[in-house]
Every structure is written in C-alpha cells, then in structure tokens.
C-alpha cells in the first residue's frame, strides 16, 4: 500500500469547557509502497486519532488521505461502505459481550457481507483452527483470556477479507504473555502478506514487523523512516529523545 | 439455610401477623354474599389482564422511542421527550386519566366505545415516561467502545442499535422494567375512575351492592398478586438466562 496524507487536521471540542483542542495539526505523510506501517510516538501525540481517520471511523476537519491513489470518501454513508472493506481492532472491548466468540465472528459475515450462516461457518472453521481458537468458539468474551479476546477480535476483522487492517495498540491492555500471543498472530499476518497500519508502544515489535515507522507527535509527523534508520534517530531530535525515554523504561 | 426455606419462614411470619390482626377485628365475615358475585370478579380480572398486557406492550414501545429521543443530538427532539417525561412523571395518573378522557378525547370527539382504548393509551403514556428513563439509563450504560466496534465492522447505525446496543441494554434494564410493569398492573386499577370494567371496578361494584368492604377488596389483593408474582418470577428467570459478565 502507498499512503499519502496532506494537511490533515482534526479538532475536538471539550464538551465541558467548550474549548477546542487541535489533535492533528496539518499532518503530512507519504509512505513508499509498503505492507506494514507502524505509528509510534508519545501519548496524546495524535496516533490513535490518525488511525481512526484512516479506518474511516472519524472524518477529519481538513486535509486529504489516499491509499494507493484512492482518496478516503466523505460522508457517513460512503464511510460505512469504506469501513466494510477494511478491518479495525482497538485496545480492548472489541468483542460484543452478549455474543459467543463464534457469534462475534458470524455477525459481520452474515449481517454486513450477506453470507448465509452455513457459508460463514465454513469460512470461519479453518482460521479458527489455525489461530488455536477452535476450542473457545462457544465461549462468551467474559470466559476468554485477554489474549484470546484480542485474537478473536483480530480474526473478526480478518475474516471478511479486508484490503488492510488497522490495529490501535492491540496489546496495551494485556499482560506480557498474552501480548506475546497477539504479537505472534500479527507477525503471522505479516508473513502471510496482510497489509496493516499498527499503533503500538512495543518498540521491539515495531522494529520487527514495520516496513516503515512514522513518528507522530504534537499532531504532526516529523519523521518517517525504515526501522533501521528510525532507531538510529533519523536526525530528528524529538525521535532521539523519545527513543531514549522508551529505552529507559 | 436454603433460600426457599427462608422465604417460607418469612412468609409464615407475615401470614401470622396478618392473621392475628384480622382475628382481633371482631367482625362477622360475609363471604357468602360476595361469592355470588364471583363472575364479576372473574370478568374484571381478565379485563385487567388484557388491559395490562396492551398497556405493557405500548408503554415499552413508547418508552424505548422516548429514550432514543432523549439521547438525540437535535435539541427539539430531545425537548419533546424531556417535557413529556417530566410532565407525566410529575402529575398524578388520576388527573391524566380524567384530562385524557374528559378533555382531550372529548375535544377530539372520541366516542364512548373507545373509552377503554383511551384509558389504556393514557396508562401506556404514563408508564412509558418511567420506561423512557429506565431505557435511557440502559442505553447510556453501554460503553462507547461497543459503538465503535459495531461501526468498525461495517454495521449501519440501525444495525448497531438492533444487534449490539439494544440486546445489551435490555439485559441491564430487565429488573427495573419488570418492577415498572408490576407498577403498571396495579396502576391499571385507576382506570375504574373512567368506569372501565376492570378488576378494581368490579370490586367497587360488589362492595356497593353488598356493603362487605373487606370481602370485596381482599380478593382484589389476591387477584393482583396472581398477576404480579408470575411477572417477578419471569423477570428473575430472564435475568438468569441473559446473565453474562461484562467483557
């Protein structure tokens, strides 16, 4: 995928004070033709806001976004159509707690993509086995571990055969062991050729899976580079100090 | 101690206190006369069951619609629901029934054959205002992340509401809705002021014909319990059935 972003602006109004906060401040970003883009940067820098726009969940206040030359559509109706062609996984609370893992997986296939339930079950069976979730399909989310929940969530995003995946810190709510399970799954997707944009704080993992790493801070993207160059600081003082801080932790 | 035994003991204690109070009344019971009116009670009871079911259904729909309106981003839509809820909850049902029938229905030239329908509608509007706040609370309790997840998989707004939000909200509001429905059944007794032939109206008529007040009204209590206890049991069963931990 080739992602081109020009002058992206996003503002939020604090519902209590009425004050306006600029979260993305004319962000520009142009990637090469890559498979995996990883967004890193300090908390509150605008990573998740950017990902929500890329995933078609929020419309920006200004600016343009295009994947492979195709601009993101405007308006909620067109965005629903766009969201059906991509998959998104959040930090937590992705699954619907009143449905079993299987029903969670069936829901988009049957209600969004128009498969019969039998066809949907057929499509789910093999990946469920592959990701070690077959024994848990009948369970409700409350009966699954955090790692299993996230893997089901990723599978639910994948099962509709999206053009690409958007993952917003999918491991930040998990303990290290469970985070490992989820990162392994994402690693497998990378190996299988799935395109994705990932927000993460796991710098080691970012280095391993990213084709390019974009540094998002203060609503801008001051640095975009291949992992090797990025972890050398890529000549940007904010990246250098960010990397130093993450190493100290 | 098993739960059923505890219930039995406490019920027996209450029954003993009530029995003692009635025994100390020093009155001659006149059940024989009232027994002759058993068919009036029976018809009234069935009428109440039918009225309550109709009002129950209508008030659930009114309540859900008003709850959605209360959450609307459009100030005018929110205002309509808010004023409806506050006015209805702040005024007695008795007054609403009288105004509904003798003022509004009269102004609209509604015929007396629709007396019962108007009564049920006013009752449903009354109960719907309480339902609205219950449903609104349930809908507000669903985390925004669930809406995001629903949108992310490509559901339309209506699908997200129907498949994701509503089923979770219903589970949350079930106990409160069951309580409101029990109230609705008892509140239906006020329809007697419009001379609608429901259960309480039947008891009042029997009382005025026989001058046996307690003998007329005690069967009323038993008859209402026969309606409300199964509802409470049903609600507990549904709660168990839909139980799942928030994930």
Interface residues (C-beta under 8 A of the other chain):
Chain A: X55 X57 X80 X83 X84 X87 X88 X90 X92 X93 X94 X95 X96 X97 X98 X107 X108 X111 X112 X113 X140 X141 X142 X144 X149 X156 X157 X160
Chain B: X143 X145 X146 X148 X149 X150 X151 X152 X153 X154 X155 X156 X159 X163 X164 X167 X168 X171 X242 X244 X245 X246 X247
